[in-house]
Every structure is written in C-alpha cells, then in structure tokens.
Amino acid sequence: MKFRPCIDIHQGKVKQIVGETLQSDPSRVVENFVSGHTPDHYAAMYREDGLTGGHIIMLGGGNEAAAELALRAYPGGMQIGGGINGDNALRYIELGASHVIVTSYIFRDGKLDMDRLEALAAKVGKERLVIDLSCKEKDGSYYVVTNQWRTFSDFEVNASGIARLEAYCDEFLIHAVDVEGKREGVQEKLAASLAEWTTIPTTYAGGARSLADLERFRDITGGRLDITIGSALDIFGGQLPYRDVIAFCR
C-alpha cells in the first residue's frame, strides 16, 4: 500500500473542496481549505519526500498555468487530470506528467465511448493512461459519475467492467464520491471490492481521516490498493499529520 499525494487546483489555487459541490458558480463550491502556497510548493515537497504516482487535478477551467508549475517542479513524478482529452493529452506528457487521467472524455452521454478510449490509449500509450472511475452508489451498486460528478453513467464498477478497461490503461484512480472531502471514513464496501476486482495499480480516494482509517483500509484491502488523502492532512488544514501518513505507508 502506497500513499499517493495530491494537488487539487481550483481557480488557480491549491484547494480542498467537497467534490460533489464543484460547479460553474464558485460561490456554491464548498471549500475545506485554500492554500497560501502555489502548486509547485507541494510538488517540490513530494519530490523531496520521494513520493511517486501522485496526481494533480484541475477542478474546472483556467487552471492550466498553475498545473504546469507543479509539473515542472516534479518532472515525471505526478499524473494530471481534469479536462484531459485527445487534443491536449500529449501536451501534458511533454510538460512532465508521468500519466494523464481521464474520465468525462471517455464517458459521453452517460455511456463509455470505446472509440475515444481506444484512440486516446493509442495516442499517449497504455502505459501513460490512468482511467478515473470515480463513482457513486445507486441501488446497491457503484456507477461512474461524470461532468464534475453530477451525471450518472450506465457504467457499473464491477469485476467485468474493471477487466474490460484494464486492457487500455496502466492504473485506475477511483474516488468514492459519496464520502470524498467529507472526512467520514473510508467506504469499506467499495474498497474491499476494488481490491478483489483489480489486477493493475489502483488508487482509492475518499474519506480517510486517521491512522486508524489507514490501518482498517490496509486490512480490508490486503494492502493491494494505494490510497490518497486530501482534506484530512495537516498540510491541507486537517488534523492528520502528513509525515505520519508517509511513515505508516512505508
């Protein structure tokens, strides 16, 4: 189990928000934390601490310049997502991203667009593509949600769906949207299922708030999944020491 660090960028600033509240009206976005540091500060810190496989997420438009600062501070050390498509994916690789992360571009009108997925994998290479399967629970199952987590797709996150997509990507990033940014604990049912279904590196995000949560997560997943933590960390205004998380996961 690895700790995967994150840099979430909204309106050009490093923030931690409640993901479900992201929308075009910034006054209605629920912010847990707004940093006084620029994105490259965090990228440099992660580089110095030897943390790999973390992700930069651009929350809405207008964040490209800020994201570029982070990529240049840690070349080859971080992935990037948020608005990635067939036209800009290679540019982010050239700017220093190890991988590009994609969701809404390959889930159009509530359905998986295999033509777009195949074309994107061919363009950037399977080894540089991460598929974000951020999902919400509905009727006892988990479905991918897109368009800033407001639109349910018909794609169920299950063993067969995971197996179908593994042929096209190097990793999965999966936000448990129901608990993301709320510091309510890990969504155990989803985490345990992902550990059973996935055979490639997979990062779970959502709800972790303490070392006890991390220990529980490791137990229910058998250490097969990696984890990312945002709002709960002291570097983002929370109570959980960033250094303690690194030590625990190592």
Summary of the structure (lengths in Angstrom):
residues: 250
radius of gyration: 16.5
end to end distance: 8.1
largest distance: 44.2
contacts: 842
relative contact order: 0.15
helix: 36%
strand: 26%
